[in-house]
Amino acid sequence: MGVASVNSNLATFIRTVVVLGMTACILSWRHQWQWPQGTAMRAWGFLVLSGIATGLSWLCYWRAMSLGPVSKVASIDKLSVAFAIILGVIFLGENLTWQVALGAGLIVLGAVLIVFL
């Protein structure tokens, strides 16, 4: 309701400014404003790619929220948890326990129920 009349791109920009400000406050409060020494270029590349992916995700999310029902949009968004689990198993070699598999399955099932029924 609060952003119904706000352009989705502008809403994303405002949210980003707030997140930036909060992060700056936390860094200041914890005295963590040091430049990362010896950080490999590969790490910088992944940080930049992560930032791009996050920005695009936020833009798509807010655009979808302005076009469709919140219950369906949010359900699809939460599928990212299941995707993260799958990617963690495939690329990071994380163990897939039955509890994690069941939880991911329930997330997918819940999204399917909300979106298609």
C-alpha positions in Angstrom: 0.0 0.0 0.0 2.8 2.4 0.8 4.4 2.1 -2.6 1.3 1.7 -4.7 1.7 5.1 -6.3 5.5 5.1 -6.4 7.4 4.0 -9.6 9.0 0.6 -8.9 12.4 1.9 -10.0 12.2 4.9 -7.7 11.1 2.6 -4.9 14.1 0.4 -5.5 16.4 3.5 -5.5 14.9 4.8 -2.2 15.3 1.3 -0.6 18.9 1.2 -1.8 19.7 4.6 -0.3 18.2 3.5 3.0 20.2 0.2 3.0 23.3 2.2 2.1 22.7 4.6 5.0 22.0 1.8 7.5 25.2 -0.1 6.4 27.3 3.1 6.8 25.9 3.5 10.3 26.7 -0.1 11.2 30.3 0.3 9.8 30.8 3.5 11.7 29.4 2.1 15.0 31.6 -0.9 14.7 34.7 1.0 13.5 35.0 -1.2 10.4 35.7 1.4 7.7 39.1 -0.1 6.7 39.8 -0.9 3.0 40.1 -4.7 2.5 43.8 -5.4 2.2 45.0 -8.1 -0.1 41.5 -8.9 -1.5 41.9 -10.8 -4.7 40.5 -9.4 -7.9 38.4 -12.5 -8.1 36.7 -11.6 -4.8 36.1 -8.1 -6.1 34.6 -9.5 -9.3 32.2 -11.7 -7.3 31.2 -8.7 -5.1 30.4 -6.6 -8.2 28.4 -9.5 -9.8 26.5 -10.0 -6.6 25.7 -6.3 -6.4 24.4 -6.4 -10.0 22.4 -9.5 -9.3 20.9 -8.0 -6.2 20.0 -4.7 -8.0 18.4 -6.6 -10.8 16.5 -8.8 -8.4 15.2 -5.8 -6.4 14.1 -4.1 -9.7 12.3 -7.1 -10.9 10.7 -7.8 -7.5 9.3 -4.3 -7.1 8.1 -4.2 -10.7 6.3 -7.6 -10.2 4.8 -6.2 -6.9 3.3 -3.3 -8.9 1.8 -5.7 -11.5 0.6 -8.7 -9.6 -0.8 -10.0 -6.3 1.6 -9.8 -3.4 0.9 -13.3 -2.3 2.0 -14.8 -5.6 4.9 -12.5 -6.2 6.3 -13.1 -2.7 5.8 -16.8 -3.1 7.9 -16.9 -6.2 10.5 -14.7 -4.6 10.9 -17.2 -1.7 11.8 -19.9 -4.2 15.2 -18.3 -4.0 15.8 -20.2 -0.8 15.3 -23.6 -2.6 17.5 -22.4 -5.5 20.2 -21.4 -3.0 20.1 -24.8 -1.4 20.4 -26.5 -4.8 23.3 -24.3 -5.8 25.0 -24.8 -2.4 24.9 -28.6 -3.0 26.0 -28.4 -6.6 28.7 -25.8 -6.5 29.8 -25.6 -2.8 29.6 -29.3 -2.0 27.2 -28.7 0.9 25.5 -31.7 2.4 21.9 -32.2 1.6 20.3 -33.7 4.7 16.8 -35.0 4.7 15.7 -32.0 6.9 17.1 -29.5 4.4 15.6 -31.4 1.4 12.2 -31.6 3.2 12.3 -27.9 4.0 13.2 -26.9 0.4 10.5 -29.2 -0.9 7.9 -27.6 1.4 9.0 -24.2 0.2 8.5 -25.2 -3.4 5.2 -27.0 -2.6 3.9 -23.8 -0.8 4.8 -21.6 -3.7 3.1 -24.0 -6.2 0.0 -24.1 -4.0 -0.3 -20.3 -3.7 0.5 -19.5 -7.3 -1.5 -22.2 -9.1 -4.4 -22.9 -6.9 
